[in-house]
Amino acid sequence: MTTFEAPIGNVPKAGQDVHLVRWIRSADGWTSQTLLCTYLGCTPDHWIVDSRGEQVSLARDEWSQFAF
């Protein structure tokens, strides 16, 4: 997987902790799922992060940075 060194949108620096969020529709309505992880890089379509020691690729159209 190729990553880009130039930022795509508003992305953190590699090695920085990032808090991501996505919304999931359930039988009861909408609920959020959050993930606190370490940013490694990105492609136009995916966040590449470290979550609990495992490299994970998350779809950028599903996951957004959580703003405090």
PDB file as gemmi writes it, atoms N, CA and C in Angstrom:
CRYST1    1.000    1.000    1.000  90.00  90.00  90.00 P 1                      
ATOM      1  N   MET A   1       0.847  -1.168   0.000  1.00  0.00           N  
ATOM      2  CA  MET A   1       0.000   0.000   0.000  1.00  0.00           C  
ATOM      3  C   MET A   1       0.895   1.236   0.000  1.00  0.00           C  
ATOM      4  N   THR A   2       0.637   2.169  -0.880  1.00  0.00           N  
ATOM      5  CA  THR A   2       1.415   3.395  -0.974  1.00  0.00           C  
ATOM      6  C   THR A   2       0.817   4.449  -0.061  1.00  0.00           C  
ATOM      7  N   THR A   3       1.664   5.104   0.710  1.00  0.00           N  
ATOM      8  CA  THR A   3       1.198   6.210   1.541  1.00  0.00           C  
ATOM      9  C   THR A   3       1.737   7.506   0.961  1.00  0.00           C  
ATOM     10  N   PHE A   4       1.138   8.598   1.322  1.00  0.00           N  
ATOM     11  CA  PHE A   4       1.513   9.906   0.836  1.00  0.00           C  
ATOM     12  C   PHE A   4       2.166  10.693   1.957  1.00  0.00           C  
ATOM     13  N   GLU A   5       3.281  11.360   1.645  1.00  0.00           N  
ATOM     14  CA  GLU A   5       3.948  12.183   2.641  1.00  0.00           C  
ATOM     15  C   GLU A   5       3.259  13.530   2.782  1.00  0.00           C  
ATOM     16  N   ALA A   6       2.702  14.036   1.691  1.00  0.00           N  
ATOM     17  CA  ALA A   6       1.983  15.302   1.754  1.00  0.00           C  
ATOM     18  C   ALA A   6       0.614  15.067   2.371  1.00  0.00           C  
ATOM     19  N   PRO A   7       0.165  15.972   3.255  1.00  0.00           N  
ATOM     20  CA  PRO A   7      -1.144  15.791   3.887  1.00  0.00           C  
ATOM     21  C   PRO A   7      -2.286  15.758   2.884  1.00  0.00           C  
ATOM     22  N   ILE A   8      -3.261  14.928   3.155  1.00  0.00           N  
ATOM     23  CA  ILE A   8      -4.493  14.873   2.379  1.00  0.00           C  
ATOM     24  C   ILE A   8      -5.581  15.387   3.305  1.00  0.00           C  
ATOM     25  N   GLY A   9      -5.997  16.597   3.107  1.00  0.00           N  
ATOM     26  CA  GLY A   9      -6.950  17.185   4.034  1.00  0.00           C  
ATOM     27  C   GLY A   9      -6.249  17.549   5.329  1.00  0.00           C  
ATOM     28  N   ASN A  10      -6.939  17.446   6.418  1.00  0.00           N  
ATOM     29  CA  ASN A  10      -6.401  17.800   7.724  1.00  0.00           C  
ATOM     30  C   ASN A  10      -5.990  16.518   8.446  1.00  0.00           C  
ATOM     31  N   VAL A  11      -4.737  16.124   8.309  1.00  0.00           N  
ATOM     32  CA  VAL A  11      -4.255  14.889   8.932  1.00  0.00           C  
ATOM     33  C   VAL A  11      -3.153  15.204   9.936  1.00  0.00           C  
ATOM     34  N   PRO A  12      -3.018  14.380  10.965  1.00  0.00           N  
ATOM     35  CA  PRO A  12      -1.958  14.587  11.959  1.00  0.00           C  
ATOM     36  C   PRO A  12      -0.592  14.178  11.399  1.00  0.00           C  
ATOM     37  N   LYS A  13       0.440  14.420  12.179  1.00  0.00           N  
ATOM     38  CA  LYS A  13       1.787  13.989  11.814  1.00  0.00           C  
ATOM     39  C   LYS A  13       1.938  12.513  12.143  1.00  0.00           C  
ATOM     40  N   ALA A  14       2.758  11.808  11.376  1.00  0.00           N  
ATOM     41  CA  ALA A  14       3.023  10.384  11.643  1.00  0.00           C  
ATOM     42  C   ALA A  14       3.551  10.218  13.064  1.00  0.00           C  
ATOM     43  N   GLY A  15       3.012   9.233  13.770  1.00  0.00           N  
ATOM     44  CA  GLY A  15       3.390   8.965  15.158  1.00  0.00           C  
ATOM     45  C   GLY A  15       2.527   9.688  16.183  1.00  0.00           C  
ATOM     46  N   GLN A  16       1.667  10.568  15.728  1.00  0.00           N  
ATOM     47  CA  GLN A  16       0.796  11.331  16.625  1.00  0.00           C  
ATOM     48  C   GLN A  16      -0.457  10.517  16.949  1.00  0.00           C  
ATOM     49  N   ASP A  17      -0.922  10.622  18.190  1.00  0.00           N  
ATOM     50  CA  ASP A  17      -2.186   9.980  18.561  1.00  0.00           C  
ATOM     51  C   ASP A  17      -3.332  10.710  17.882  1.00  0.00           C  
ATOM     52  N   VAL A  18      -4.311   9.931  17.429  1.00  0.00           N  
ATOM     53  CA  VAL A  18      -5.478  10.500  16.767  1.00  0.00           C  
ATOM     54  C   VAL A  18      -6.717   9.772  17.281  1.00  0.00           C  
ATOM     55  N   HIS A  19      -7.800  10.512  17.371  1.00  0.00           N  
ATOM     56  CA  HIS A  19      -9.077   9.976  17.819  1.00  0.00           C  
ATOM     57  C   HIS A  19     -10.014  10.005  16.616  1.00  0.00           C  
ATOM     58  N   LEU A  20     -10.429   8.824  16.144  1.00  0.00           N  
ATOM     59  CA  LEU A  20     -11.306   8.720  14.983  1.00  0.00           C  
ATOM     60  C   LEU A  20     -12.709   8.312  15.420  1.00  0.00           C  
ATOM     61  N   VAL A  21     -13.699   8.693  14.631  1.00  0.00           N  
ATOM     62  CA  VAL A  21     -15.092   8.371  14.938  1.00  0.00           C  
ATOM     63  C   VAL A  21     -15.810   7.978  13.649  1.00  0.00           C  
ATOM     64  N   ARG A  22     -16.766   7.069  13.788  1.00  0.00           N  
ATOM     65  CA  ARG A  22     -17.677   6.743  12.688  1.00  0.00           C  
ATOM     66  C   ARG A  22     -19.056   6.514  13.286  1.00  0.00           C  
ATOM     67  N   TRP A  23     -20.076   6.683  12.448  1.00  0.00           N  
ATOM     68  CA  TRP A  23     -21.459   6.511  12.873  1.00  0.00           C  
ATOM     69  C   TRP A  23     -22.003   5.230  12.261  1.00  0.00           C  
ATOM     70  N   ILE A  24     -22.693   4.453  13.088  1.00  0.00           N  
ATOM     71  CA  ILE A  24     -23.224   3.160  12.675  1.00  0.00           C  
ATOM     72  C   ILE A  24     -24.730   3.152  12.923  1.00  0.00           C  
ATOM     73  N   ARG A  25     -25.480   2.757  11.918  1.00  0.00           N  
ATOM     74  CA  ARG A  25     -26.941   2.657  12.073  1.00  0.00           C  
ATOM     75  C   ARG A  25     -27.275   1.311  12.696  1.00  0.00           C  
ATOM     76  N   SER A  26     -28.116   1.348  13.713  1.00  0.00           N  
ATOM     77  CA  SER A  26     -28.552   0.126  14.386  1.00  0.00           C  
ATOM     78  C   SER A  26     -30.069   0.115  14.439  1.00  0.00           C  
ATOM     79  N   ALA A  27     -30.632  -0.929  15.003  1.00  0.00           N  
ATOM     80  CA  ALA A  27     -32.087  -1.037  15.126  1.00  0.00           C  
ATOM     81  C   ALA A  27     -32.660   0.095  15.987  1.00  0.00           C  
ATOM     82  N   ASP A  28     -31.850   0.604  16.917  1.00  0.00           N  
ATOM     83  CA  ASP A  28     -32.286   1.667  17.825  1.00  0.00           C  
ATOM     84  C   ASP A  28     -31.996   3.072  17.301  1.00  0.00           C  
ATOM     85  N   GLY A  29     -31.400   3.180  16.138  1.00  0.00           N  
ATOM     86  CA  GLY A  29     -31.035   4.491  15.600  1.00  0.00           C  
ATOM     87  C   GLY A  29     -29.556   4.519  15.256  1.00  0.00           C  
ATOM     88  N   TRP A  30     -28.918   5.644  15.511  1.00  0.00           N  
ATOM     89  CA  TRP A  30     -27.502   5.815  15.204  1.00  0.00           C  
ATOM     90  C   TRP A  30     -26.670   5.769  16.477  1.00  0.00           C  
ATOM     91  N   THR A  31     -25.497   5.174  16.371  1.00  0.00           N  
ATOM     92  CA  THR A  31     -24.560   5.142  17.492  1.00  0.00           C  
ATOM     93  C   THR A  31     -23.160   5.418  16.955  1.00  0.00           C  
ATOM     94  N   SER A  32     -22.317   5.976  17.785  1.00  0.00           N  
ATOM     95  CA  SER A  32     -20.959   6.280  17.341  1.00  0.00           C  
ATOM     96  C   SER A  32     -19.999   5.199  17.821  1.00  0.00           C  
ATOM     97  N   GLN A  33     -18.956   4.999  17.043  1.00  0.00           N  
ATOM     98  CA  GLN A  33     -17.856   4.126  17.434  1.00  0.00           C  
ATOM     99  C   GLN A  33     -16.602   4.988  17.343  1.00  0.00           C  
ATOM    100  N   THR A  34     -15.790   5.007  18.392  1.00  0.00           N  
ATOM    101  CA  THR A  34     -14.572   5.800  18.392  1.00  0.00           C  
ATOM    102  C   THR A  34     -13.358   4.902  18.536  1.00  0.00           C  
ATOM    103  N   LEU A  35     -12.236   5.408  18.077  1.00  0.00           N  
ATOM    104  CA  LEU A  35     -10.992   4.653  18.133  1.00  0.00           C  
ATOM    105  C   LEU A  35      -9.861   5.623  18.432  1.00  0.00           C  
ATOM    106  N   LEU A  36      -9.147   5.392  19.527  1.00  0.00           N  
ATOM    107  CA  LEU A  36      -7.952   6.159  19.853  1.00  0.00           C  
ATOM    108  C   LEU A  36      -6.770   5.329  19.377  1.00  0.00           C  
ATOM    109  N   CYS A  37      -5.977   5.876  18.454  1.00  0.00           N  
ATOM    110  CA  CYS A  37      -4.909   5.106  17.827  1.00  0.00           C  
ATOM    111  C   CYS A  37      -3.750   6.039  17.480  1.00  0.00           C  
ATOM    112  N   THR A  38      -2.709   5.468  16.893  1.00  0.00           N  
ATOM    113  CA  THR A  38      -1.550   6.240  16.460  1.00  0.00           C  
ATOM    114  C   THR A  38      -1.557   6.325  14.941  1.00  0.00           C  
ATOM    115  N   TYR A  39      -1.495   7.540  14.435  1.00  0.00           N  
ATOM    116  CA  TYR A  39      -1.512   7.776  12.995  1.00  0.00           C  
ATOM    117  C   TYR A  39      -0.181   7.362  12.386  1.00  0.00           C  
ATOM    118  N   LEU A  40      -0.223   6.549  11.317  1.00  0.00           N  
ATOM    119  CA  LEU A  40       0.982   6.119  10.621  1.00  0.00           C  
ATOM    120  C   LEU A  40       1.090   6.752   9.236  1.00  0.00           C  
ATOM    121  N   GLY A  41      -0.034   6.939   8.562  1.00  0.00           N  
ATOM    122  CA  GLY A  41      -0.042   7.504   7.221  1.00  0.00           C  
ATOM    123  C   GLY A  41      -1.436   7.400   6.644  1.00  0.00           C  
ATOM    124  N   CYS A  42      -1.546   7.716   5.356  1.00  0.00           N  
ATOM    125  CA  CYS A  42      -2.855   7.614   4.717  1.00  0.00           C  
ATOM    126  C   CYS A  42      -2.687   7.480   3.213  1.00  0.00           C  
ATOM    127  N   THR A  43      -3.747   7.059   2.579  1.00  0.00           N  
ATOM    128  CA  THR A  43      -3.891   7.079   1.136  1.00  0.00           C  
ATOM    129  C   THR A  43      -5.116   7.949   0.875  1.00  0.00           C  
ATOM    130  N   PRO A  44      -5.458   8.211  -0.352  1.00  0.00           N  
ATOM    131  CA  PRO A  44      -6.677   8.992  -0.591  1.00  0.00           C  
ATOM    132  C   PRO A  44      -7.937   8.317  -0.024  1.00  0.00           C  
ATOM    133  N   ASP A  45      -7.904   6.994   0.148  1.00  0.00           N  
ATOM    134  CA  ASP A  45      -9.090   6.261   0.580  1.00  0.00           C  
ATOM    135  C   ASP A  45      -9.021   5.685   1.990  1.00  0.00           C  
ATOM    136  N   HIS A  46      -7.852   5.638   2.618  1.00  0.00           N  
ATOM    137  CA  HIS A  46      -7.712   4.959   3.905  1.00  0.00           C  
ATOM    138  C   HIS A  46      -6.823   5.705   4.892  1.00  0.00           C  
ATOM    139  N   TRP A  47      -7.196   5.608   6.165  1.00  0.00           N  
ATOM    140  CA  TRP A  47      -6.318   5.973   7.273  1.00  0.00           C  
ATOM    141  C   TRP A  47      -5.483   4.733   7.573  1.00  0.00           C  
ATOM    142  N   ILE A  48      -4.204   4.883   7.793  1.00  0.00           N  
ATOM    143  CA  ILE A  48      -3.356   3.771   8.210  1.00  0.00           C  
ATOM    144  C   ILE A  48      -2.898   4.113   9.617  1.00  0.00           C  
ATOM    145  N   VAL A  49      -3.329   3.303  10.581  1.00  0.00           N  
ATOM    146  CA  VAL A  49      -3.093   3.592  11.990  1.00  0.00           C  
ATOM    147  C   VAL A  49      -2.588   2.351  12.718  1.00  0.00           C  
ATOM    148  N   ASP A  50      -2.043   2.585  13.889  1.00  0.00           N  
ATOM    149  CA  ASP A  50      -1.664   1.498  14.785  1.00  0.00           C  
ATOM    150  C   ASP A  50      -2.685   1.488  15.914  1.00  0.00           C  
ATOM    151  N   SER A  51      -3.370   0.379  16.047  1.00  0.00           N  
ATOM    152  CA  SER A  51      -4.355   0.211  17.113  1.00  0.00           C  
ATOM    153  C   SER A  51      -3.970  -0.996  17.950  1.00  0.00           C  
ATOM    154  N   ARG A  52      -3.513  -0.730  19.168  1.00  0.00           N  
ATOM    155  CA  ARG A  52      -3.111  -1.789  20.106  1.00  0.00           C  
ATOM    156  C   ARG A  52      -2.017  -2.682  19.530  1.00  0.00           C  
ATOM    157  N   GLY A  53      -1.053  -2.077  18.839  1.00  0.00           N  
ATOM    158  CA  GLY A  53       0.075  -2.814  18.306  1.00  0.00           C  
ATOM    159  C   GLY A  53      -0.159  -3.471  16.960  1.00  0.00           C  
ATOM    160  N   GLU A  54      -1.315  -3.243  16.369  1.00  0.00           N  
ATOM    161  CA  GLU A  54      -1.641  -3.837  15.074  1.00  0.00           C  
ATOM    162  C   GLU A  54      -1.885  -2.736  14.049  1.00  0.00           C  
ATOM    163  N   GLN A  55      -1.259  -2.839  12.875  1.00  0.00           N  
ATOM    164  CA  GLN A  55      -1.488  -1.874  11.809  1.00  0.00           C  
ATOM    165  C   GLN A  55      -2.845  -2.151  11.176  1.00  0.00           C  
ATOM    166  N   VAL A  56      -3.663  -1.105  11.092  1.00  0.00           N  
ATOM    167  CA  VAL A  56      -5.030  -1.224  10.586  1.00  0.00           C  
ATOM    168  C   VAL A  56      -5.253  -0.176   9.500  1.00  0.00           C  
ATOM    169  N   SER A  57      -5.994  -0.547   8.474  1.00  0.00           N  
ATOM    170  CA  SER A  57      -6.384   0.368   7.406  1.00  0.00           C  
ATOM    171  C   SER A  57      -7.884   0.622   7.540  1.00  0.00           C  
ATOM    172  N   LEU A  58      -8.269   1.881   7.714  1.00  0.00           N  
ATOM    173  CA  LEU A  58      -9.670   2.250   7.914  1.00  0.00           C  
ATOM    174  C   LEU A  58     -10.134   3.135   6.764  1.00  0.00           C  
ATOM    175  N   ALA A  59     -11.315   2.877   6.248  1.00  0.00           N  
ATOM    176  CA  ALA A  59     -11.856   3.652   5.127  1.00  0.00           C  
ATOM    177  C   ALA A  59     -12.096   5.099   5.543  1.00  0.00           C  
ATOM    178  N   ARG A  60     -11.530   6.034   4.780  1.00  0.00           N  
ATOM    179  CA  ARG A  60     -11.690   7.461   5.092  1.00  0.00           C  
ATOM    180  C   ARG A  60     -13.124   7.942   4.897  1.00  0.00           C  
ATOM    181  N   ASP A  61     -13.907   7.256   4.053  1.00  0.00           N  
ATOM    182  CA  ASP A  61     -15.300   7.680   3.874  1.00  0.00           C  
ATOM    183  C   ASP A  61     -16.184   7.203   5.024  1.00  0.00           C  
ATOM    184  N   GLU A  62     -15.670   6.349   5.907  1.00  0.00           N  
ATOM    185  CA  GLU A  62     -16.402   5.897   7.094  1.00  0.00           C  
ATOM    186  C   GLU A  62     -15.881   6.543   8.377  1.00  0.00           C  
ATOM    187  N   TRP A  63     -14.598   6.818   8.451  1.00  0.00           N  
ATOM    188  CA  TRP A  63     -13.954   7.316   9.671  1.00  0.00           C  
ATOM    189  C   TRP A  63     -13.490   8.750   9.484  1.00  0.00           C  
ATOM    190  N   SER A  64     -13.745   9.592  10.495  1.00  0.00           N  
ATOM    191  CA  SER A  64     -13.325  10.995  10.495  1.00  0.00           C  
ATOM    192  C   SER A  64     -12.590  11.301  11.789  1.00  0.00           C  
ATOM    193  N   GLN A  65     -11.773  12.355  11.765  1.00  0.00           N  
ATOM    194  CA  GLN A  65     -11.123  12.771  13.002  1.00  0.00           C  
ATOM    195  C   GLN A  65     -12.190  13.316  13.956  1.00  0.00           C  
ATOM    196  N   PHE A  66     -12.076  12.927  15.200  1.00  0.00           N  
ATOM    197  CA  PHE A  66     -12.993  13.384  16.235  1.00  0.00           C  
ATOM    198  C   PHE A  66     -12.482  14.714  16.748  1.00  0.00           C  
ATOM    199  N   ALA A  67     -13.308  15.726  16.706  1.00  0.00           N  
ATOM    200  CA  ALA A  67     -12.940  17.066  17.188  1.00  0.00           C  
ATOM    201  C   ALA A  67     -13.412  17.233  18.620  1.00  0.00           C  
ATOM    202  N   PHE A  68     -12.493  17.559  19.499  1.00  0.00           N  
ATOM    203  CA  PHE A  68     -12.855  17.758  20.917  1.00  0.00           C  
ATOM    204  C   PHE A  68     -13.461  19.116  21.113  1.00  0.00           C  
TER     205      PHE A  68                                                      
END                                                                             
